[in-house]
Amino acid sequence: MKHAETFIPQSYPWGREAQVDWFEATVQIDGELQKAYLFCMRSMVSGGAFHRAFPHARQLAFLEAHEAAFH
């Protein structure tokens, strides 16, 4: 017996929803390996993305990244 797959299309209003994540990375700055935290925001409508690296993943960086993304 074959099973039919069911899909429910998702739709989002413009400018209302985004997905936000933090990622940890090792980066090389002036020849030295350092830990960096990458803020990533993706629009649920357009799929457009914003990325910014920080030396820490604290609330201040989180808020600063949001402000920069919306600017």
Biopython code that builds the backbone (N, CA, C, O; Angstrom):
import numpy as np
from Bio.PDB.StructureBuilder import StructureBuilder

atoms = [
    (1, "MET", "N", (0.834, -1.177, 0.000)),
    (1, "MET", "CA", (0.000, 0.000, 0.000)),
    (1, "MET", "C", (0.883, 1.247, 0.000)),
    (1, "MET", "O", (1.791, 1.362, 0.823)),
    (2, "LYS", "N", (0.627, 2.169, -0.906)),
    (2, "LYS", "CA", (1.401, 3.398, -0.997)),
    (2, "LYS", "C", (0.856, 4.414, -0.005)),
    (2, "LYS", "O", (-0.351, 4.516, 0.216)),
    (3, "HIS", "N", (1.769, 5.152, 0.578)),
    (3, "HIS", "CA", (1.390, 6.230, 1.496)),
    (3, "HIS", "C", (1.633, 7.565, 0.812)),
    (3, "HIS", "O", (2.728, 7.833, 0.317)),
    (4, "ALA", "N", (0.620, 8.382, 0.788)),
    (4, "ALA", "CA", (0.757, 9.710, 0.208)),
    (4, "ALA", "C", (1.364, 10.654, 1.248)),
    (4, "ALA", "O", (0.999, 10.621, 2.424)),
    (5, "GLU", "N", (2.282, 11.482, 0.799)),
    (5, "GLU", "CA", (2.864, 12.472, 1.696)),
    (5, "GLU", "C", (1.975, 13.695, 1.724)),
    (5, "GLU", "O", (1.435, 14.107, 0.698)),
    (6, "THR", "N", (1.826, 14.269, 2.892)),
    (6, "THR", "CA", (1.017, 15.470, 3.054)),
    (6, "THR", "C", (1.915, 16.639, 3.433)),
    (6, "THR", "O", (2.754, 16.518, 4.325)),
    (7, "PHE", "N", (1.744, 17.747, 2.771)),
    (7, "PHE", "CA", (2.524, 18.945, 3.062)),
    (7, "PHE", "C", (1.577, 20.085, 3.390)),
    (7, "PHE", "O", (0.540, 20.256, 2.750)),
    (8, "ILE", "N", (1.945, 20.848, 4.383)),
    (8, "ILE", "CA", (1.171, 22.044, 4.746)),
    (8, "ILE", "C", (2.051, 23.239, 4.422)),
    (8, "ILE", "O", (3.083, 23.443, 5.061)),
    (9, "PRO", "N", (1.647, 24.036, 3.426)),
    (9, "PRO", "CA", (2.475, 25.187, 3.063)),
    (9, "PRO", "C", (2.547, 26.192, 4.214)),
    (9, "PRO", "O", (1.560, 26.446, 4.904)),
    (10, "GLN", "N", (3.724, 26.746, 4.399)),
    (10, "GLN", "CA", (3.894, 27.757, 5.427)),
    (10, "GLN", "C", (3.916, 29.122, 4.768)),
    (10, "GLN", "O", (4.527, 29.305, 3.716)),
    (11, "SER", "N", (3.260, 30.057, 5.379)),
    (11, "SER", "CA", (3.330, 31.415, 4.862)),
    (11, "SER", "C", (3.532, 32.356, 6.043)),
    (11, "SER", "O", (2.970, 32.169, 7.122)),
    (12, "TYR", "N", (4.346, 33.365, 5.804)),
    (12, "TYR", "CA", (4.706, 34.309, 6.851)),
    (12, "TYR", "C", (4.474, 35.728, 6.343)),
    (12, "TYR", "O", (4.740, 36.007, 5.174)),
    (13, "PRO", "N", (3.990, 36.623, 7.185)),
    (13, "PRO", "CA", (3.869, 38.021, 6.777)),
    (13, "PRO", "C", (5.260, 38.670, 6.702)),
    (13, "PRO", "O", (6.138, 38.360, 7.507)),
    (14, "TRP", "N", (5.448, 39.563, 5.742)),
    (14, "TRP", "CA", (6.733, 40.241, 5.566)),
    (14, "TRP", "C", (7.131, 40.983, 6.837)),
    (14, "TRP", "O", (6.321, 41.686, 7.440)),
    (15, "GLY", "N", (8.399, 40.813, 7.235)),
    (15, "GLY", "CA", (8.953, 41.549, 8.357)),
    (15, "GLY", "C", (8.480, 41.103, 9.728)),
    (15, "GLY", "O", (8.728, 41.802, 10.711)),
    (16, "ARG", "N", (7.815, 39.974, 9.830)),
    (16, "ARG", "CA", (7.247, 39.560, 11.111)),
    (16, "ARG", "C", (7.997, 38.422, 11.781)),
    (16, "ARG", "O", (8.012, 38.348, 13.009)),
    (17, "GLU", "N", (8.621, 37.531, 11.018)),
    (17, "GLU", "CA", (9.266, 36.370, 11.627)),
    (17, "GLU", "C", (10.629, 36.100, 11.012)),
    (17, "GLU", "O", (10.848, 36.268, 9.812)),
    (18, "ALA", "N", (11.533, 35.674, 11.884)),
    (18, "ALA", "CA", (12.880, 35.304, 11.449)),
    (18, "ALA", "C", (13.381, 34.186, 12.351)),
    (18, "ALA", "O", (12.861, 33.970, 13.446)),
    (19, "GLN", "N", (14.382, 33.494, 11.882)),
    (19, "GLN", "CA", (15.030, 32.453, 12.667)),
    (19, "GLN", "C", (16.402, 32.979, 13.073)),
    (19, "GLN", "O", (17.152, 33.489, 12.240)),
    (20, "VAL", "N", (16.726, 32.852, 14.362)),
    (20, "VAL", "CA", (17.994, 33.355, 14.883)),
    (20, "VAL", "C", (18.753, 32.218, 15.563)),
    (20, "VAL", "O", (18.177, 31.440, 16.323)),
    (21, "ASP", "N", (20.049, 32.132, 15.281)),
    (21, "ASP", "CA", (20.900, 31.111, 15.901)),
    (21, "ASP", "C", (22.270, 31.695, 16.201)),
    (21, "ASP", "O", (22.700, 32.656, 15.564)),
    (22, "TRP", "N", (22.950, 31.107, 17.174)),
    (22, "TRP", "CA", (24.352, 31.392, 17.468)),
    (22, "TRP", "C", (25.158, 30.170, 17.077)),
    (22, "TRP", "O", (24.719, 29.041, 17.296)),
    (23, "PHE", "N", (26.327, 30.379, 16.505)),
    (23, "PHE", "CA", (27.240, 29.301, 16.176)),
    (23, "PHE", "C", (28.607, 29.647, 16.731)),
    (23, "PHE", "O", (28.985, 30.818, 16.774)),
    (24, "GLU", "N", (29.341, 28.649, 17.150)),
    (24, "GLU", "CA", (30.696, 28.844, 17.638)),
    (24, "GLU", "C", (31.656, 28.447, 16.522)),
    (24, "GLU", "O", (31.459, 27.436, 15.848)),
    (25, "ALA", "N", (32.698, 29.259, 16.336)),
    (25, "ALA", "CA", (33.670, 28.980, 15.278)),
    (25, "ALA", "C", (35.073, 29.307, 15.777)),
    (25, "ALA", "O", (35.249, 30.093, 16.708)),
    (26, "THR", "N", (36.041, 28.706, 15.158)),
    (26, "THR", "CA", (37.433, 29.059, 15.401)),
    (26, "THR", "C", (37.902, 29.843, 14.186)),
    (26, "THR", "O", (37.804, 29.371, 13.053)),
    (27, "VAL", "N", (38.411, 31.044, 14.432)),
    (27, "VAL", "CA", (38.839, 31.927, 13.344)),
    (27, "VAL", "C", (40.307, 32.281, 13.527)),
    (27, "VAL", "O", (40.841, 32.212, 14.635)),
    (28, "GLN", "N", (40.943, 32.655, 12.449)),
    (28, "GLN", "CA", (42.343, 33.061, 12.517)),
    (28, "GLN", "C", (42.411, 34.570, 12.325)),
    (28, "GLN", "O", (42.006, 35.092, 11.286)),
    (29, "ILE", "N", (42.928, 35.265, 13.337)),
    (29, "ILE", "CA", (43.087, 36.717, 13.281)),
    (29, "ILE", "C", (44.550, 37.023, 13.567)),
    (29, "ILE", "O", (45.076, 36.652, 14.616)),
    (30, "ASP", "N", (45.203, 37.700, 12.633)),
    (30, "ASP", "CA", (46.635, 38.008, 12.752)),
    (30, "ASP", "C", (47.462, 36.758, 13.041)),
    (30, "ASP", "O", (48.400, 36.801, 13.837)),
    (31, "GLY", "N", (47.117, 35.654, 12.399)),
    (31, "GLY", "CA", (47.866, 34.421, 12.539)),
    (31, "GLY", "C", (47.582, 33.629, 13.811)),
    (31, "GLY", "O", (48.196, 32.587, 14.041)),
    (32, "GLU", "N", (46.655, 34.114, 14.642)),
    (32, "GLU", "CA", (46.335, 33.445, 15.898)),
    (32, "GLU", "C", (44.912, 32.887, 15.862)),
    (32, "GLU", "O", (43.977, 33.582, 15.466)),
    (33, "LEU", "N", (44.755, 31.629, 16.277)),
    (33, "LEU", "CA", (43.422, 31.025, 16.330)),
    (33, "LEU", "C", (42.670, 31.539, 17.550)),
    (33, "LEU", "O", (43.192, 31.549, 18.665)),
    (34, "GLN", "N", (41.432, 31.966, 17.312)),
    (34, "GLN", "CA", (40.593, 32.501, 18.382)),
    (34, "GLN", "C", (39.184, 31.963, 18.227)),
    (34, "GLN", "O", (38.768, 31.604, 17.126)),
    (35, "LYS", "N", (38.455, 31.906, 19.321)),
    (35, "LYS", "CA", (37.064, 31.480, 19.283)),
    (35, "LYS", "C", (36.195, 32.705, 18.963)),
    (35, "LYS", "O", (36.417, 33.790, 19.500)),
    (36, "ALA", "N", (35.219, 32.521, 18.097)),
    (36, "ALA", "CA", (34.276, 33.579, 17.746)),
    (36, "ALA", "C", (32.864, 32.997, 17.814)),
    (36, "ALA", "O", (32.665, 31.791, 17.669)),
    (37, "TYR", "N", (31.906, 33.867, 18.033)),
    (37, "TYR", "CA", (30.496, 33.463, 18.090)),
    (37, "TYR", "C", (29.765, 34.175, 16.967)),
    (37, "TYR", "O", (29.775, 35.404, 16.890)),
    (38, "LEU", "N", (29.135, 33.406, 16.101)),
    (38, "LEU", "CA", (28.465, 33.954, 14.927)),
    (38, "LEU", "C", (26.970, 34.059, 15.164)),
    (38, "LEU", "O", (26.306, 33.071, 15.475)),
    (39, "PHE", "N", (26.457, 35.253, 15.015)),
    (39, "PHE", "CA", (25.020, 35.511, 15.089)),
    (39, "PHE", "C", (24.486, 35.379, 13.672)),
    (39, "PHE", "O", (25.019, 35.993, 12.748)),
    (40, "CYS", "N", (23.446, 34.590, 13.496)),
    (40, "CYS", "CA", (22.849, 34.386, 12.174)),
    (40, "CYS", "C", (21.347, 34.602, 12.269)),
    (40, "CYS", "O", (20.676, 33.982, 13.095)),
    (41, "MET", "N", (20.821, 35.481, 11.425)),
    (41, "MET", "CA", (19.379, 35.735, 11.365)),
    (41, "MET", "C", (18.927, 35.515, 9.929)),
    (41, "MET", "O", (19.549, 36.015, 8.993)),
    (42, "ARG", "N", (17.833, 34.758, 9.757)),
    (42, "ARG", "CA", (17.298, 34.477, 8.424)),
    (42, "ARG", "C", (15.826, 34.831, 8.383)),
    (42, "ARG", "O", (15.058, 34.407, 9.246)),
    (43, "SER", "N", (15.428, 35.608, 7.382)),
    (43, "SER", "CA", (14.029, 35.963, 7.181)),
    (43, "SER", "C", (13.242, 34.728, 6.760)),
    (43, "SER", "O", (13.671, 33.982, 5.880)),
    (44, "MET", "N", (12.106, 34.517, 7.383)),
    (44, "MET", "CA", (11.278, 33.364, 7.043)),
    (44, "MET", "C", (10.582, 33.569, 5.691)),
    (44, "MET", "O", (10.187, 32.590, 5.057)),
    (45, "VAL", "N", (10.425, 34.815, 5.238)),
    (45, "VAL", "CA", (9.739, 35.083, 3.965)),
    (45, "VAL", "C", (10.717, 35.017, 2.794)),
    (45, "VAL", "O", (10.517, 34.246, 1.855)),
    (46, "SER", "N", (11.767, 35.819, 2.852)),
    (46, "SER", "CA", (12.665, 35.921, 1.701)),
    (46, "SER", "C", (13.827, 34.936, 1.749)),
    (46, "SER", "O", (14.420, 34.624, 0.717)),
    (47, "GLY", "N", (14.155, 34.446, 2.939)),
    (47, "GLY", "CA", (15.320, 33.584, 3.068)),
    (47, "GLY", "C", (16.611, 34.370, 3.154)),
    (47, "GLY", "O", (17.689, 33.789, 3.282)),
    (48, "GLY", "N", (16.507, 35.715, 3.084)),
    (48, "GLY", "CA", (17.696, 36.554, 3.204)),
    (48, "GLY", "C", (18.319, 36.384, 4.576)),
    (48, "GLY", "O", (17.613, 36.175, 5.563)),
    (49, "ALA", "N", (19.638, 36.474, 4.643)),
    (49, "ALA", "CA", (20.324, 36.209, 5.903)),
    (49, "ALA", "C", (21.255, 37.355, 6.282)),
    (49, "ALA", "O", (21.738, 38.101, 5.429)),
    (50, "PHE", "N", (21.491, 37.471, 7.581)),
    (50, "PHE", "CA", (22.425, 38.444, 8.156)),
    (50, "PHE", "C", (23.342, 37.680, 9.100)),
    (50, "PHE", "O", (22.875, 36.858, 9.888)),
    (51, "HIS", "N", (24.651, 37.944, 9.027)),
    (51, "HIS", "CA", (25.617, 37.270, 9.887)),
    (51, "HIS", "C", (26.567, 38.303, 10.482)),
    (51, "HIS", "O", (26.958, 39.260, 9.813)),
    (52, "ARG", "N", (26.931, 38.102, 11.731)),
    (52, "ARG", "CA", (27.905, 38.976, 12.388)),
    (52, "ARG", "C", (28.667, 38.159, 13.420)),
    (52, "ARG", "O", (28.071, 37.352, 14.134)),
    (53, "ALA", "N", (29.980, 38.360, 13.506)),
    (53, "ALA", "CA", (30.818, 37.646, 14.467)),
    (53, "ALA", "C", (31.083, 38.520, 15.692)),
    (53, "ALA", "O", (31.252, 39.735, 15.581)),
    (54, "PHE", "N", (31.115, 37.879, 16.858)),
    (54, "PHE", "CA", (31.373, 38.553, 18.124)),
    (54, "PHE", "C", (32.392, 37.738, 18.917)),
    (54, "PHE", "O", (32.519, 36.532, 18.706)),
    (55, "PRO", "N", (33.119, 38.387, 19.826)),
    (55, "PRO", "CA", (34.060, 37.646, 20.671)),
    (55, "PRO", "C", (33.372, 36.910, 21.827)),
    (55, "PRO", "O", (34.011, 36.139, 22.543)),
    (56, "HIS", "N", (32.087, 37.148, 22.003)),
    (56, "HIS", "CA", (31.314, 36.496, 23.073)),
    (56, "HIS", "C", (29.849, 36.411, 22.639)),
    (56, "HIS", "O", (29.434, 37.099, 21.707)),
    (57, "ALA", "N", (29.079, 35.576, 23.310)),
    (57, "ALA", "CA", (27.648, 35.405, 22.975)),
    (57, "ALA", "C", (26.803, 35.865, 24.159)),
    (57, "ALA", "O", (26.011, 35.099, 24.708)),
    (58, "ARG", "N", (26.981, 37.109, 24.536)),
    (58, "ARG", "CA", (26.233, 37.670, 25.669)),
    (58, "ARG", "C", (25.014, 38.431, 25.161)),
    (58, "ARG", "O", (24.855, 38.659, 23.961)),
    (59, "GLN", "N", (24.163, 38.814, 26.099)),
    (59, "GLN", "CA", (22.920, 39.496, 25.739)),
    (59, "GLN", "C", (23.189, 40.795, 24.987)),
    (59, "GLN", "O", (22.465, 41.114, 24.044)),
    (60, "LEU", "N", (24.204, 41.544, 25.379)),
    (60, "LEU", "CA", (24.523, 42.799, 24.699)),
    (60, "LEU", "C", (24.854, 42.549, 23.230)),
    (60, "LEU", "O", (24.407, 43.297, 22.361)),
    (61, "ALA", "N", (25.625, 41.513, 22.948)),
    (61, "ALA", "CA", (25.952, 41.163, 21.556)),
    (61, "ALA", "C", (24.687, 40.748, 20.809)),
    (61, "ALA", "O", (24.501, 41.110, 19.647)),
    (62, "PHE", "N", (23.822, 39.992, 21.475)),
    (62, "PHE", "CA", (22.559, 39.543, 20.877)),
    (62, "PHE", "C", (21.706, 40.745, 20.460)),
    (62, "PHE", "O", (21.169, 40.777, 19.352)),
    (63, "LEU", "N", (21.585, 41.728, 21.351)),
    (63, "LEU", "CA", (20.781, 42.918, 21.052)),
    (63, "LEU", "C", (21.445, 43.788, 19.986)),
    (63, "LEU", "O", (20.767, 44.316, 19.104)),
    (64, "GLU", "N", (22.761, 43.940, 20.064)),
    (64, "GLU", "CA", (23.499, 44.711, 19.063)),
    (64, "GLU", "C", (23.356, 44.081, 17.681)),
    (64, "GLU", "O", (23.205, 44.791, 16.687)),
    (65, "ALA", "N", (23.402, 42.751, 17.615)),
    (65, "ALA", "CA", (23.268, 42.056, 16.339)),
    (65, "ALA", "C", (21.869, 42.255, 15.756)),
    (65, "ALA", "O", (21.726, 42.451, 14.549)),
    (66, "HIS", "N", (20.842, 42.208, 16.597)),
    (66, "HIS", "CA", (19.481, 42.473, 16.115)),
    (66, "HIS", "C", (19.366, 43.881, 15.538)),
    (66, "HIS", "O", (18.793, 44.078, 14.466)),
    (67, "GLU", "N", (19.913, 44.852, 16.256)),
    (67, "GLU", "CA", (19.850, 46.241, 15.792)),
    (67, "GLU", "C", (20.552, 46.384, 14.436)),
    (67, "GLU", "O", (20.042, 47.051, 13.536)),
    (68, "ALA", "N", (21.718, 45.759, 14.298)),
    (68, "ALA", "CA", (22.456, 45.833, 13.033)),
    (68, "ALA", "C", (21.693, 45.127, 11.915)),
    (68, "ALA", "O", (21.671, 45.611, 10.783)),
    (69, "ALA", "N", (21.075, 44.000, 12.217)),
    (69, "ALA", "CA", (20.328, 43.255, 11.205)),
    (69, "ALA", "C", (19.135, 44.045, 10.687)),
    (69, "ALA", "O", (18.845, 44.026, 9.491)),
    (70, "PHE", "N", (18.446, 44.737, 11.582)),
    (70, "PHE", "CA", (17.271, 45.493, 11.165)),
    (70, "PHE", "C", (17.638, 46.820, 10.502)),
    (70, "PHE", "O", (16.825, 47.425, 9.802)),
    (71, "HIS", "N", (18.877, 47.262, 10.733)),
    (71, "HIS", "CA", (19.314, 48.513, 10.117)),
    (71, "HIS", "C", (19.536, 48.271, 8.638)),
    (71, "HIS", "O", (19.910, 49.191, 7.912)),
]
sb = StructureBuilder()
sb.init_structure("model")
sb.init_model(0)
sb.init_chain("A")
sb.init_seg("    ")
for serial, (resi, resn, name, xyz) in enumerate(atoms, 1):
    if name == "N":
        sb.init_residue(resn, " ", resi, " ")
    sb.init_atom(name, np.array(xyz, "f"), 0.0, 1.0, " ", f" {name:<3s}", serial, name[0])
structure = sb.get_structure()
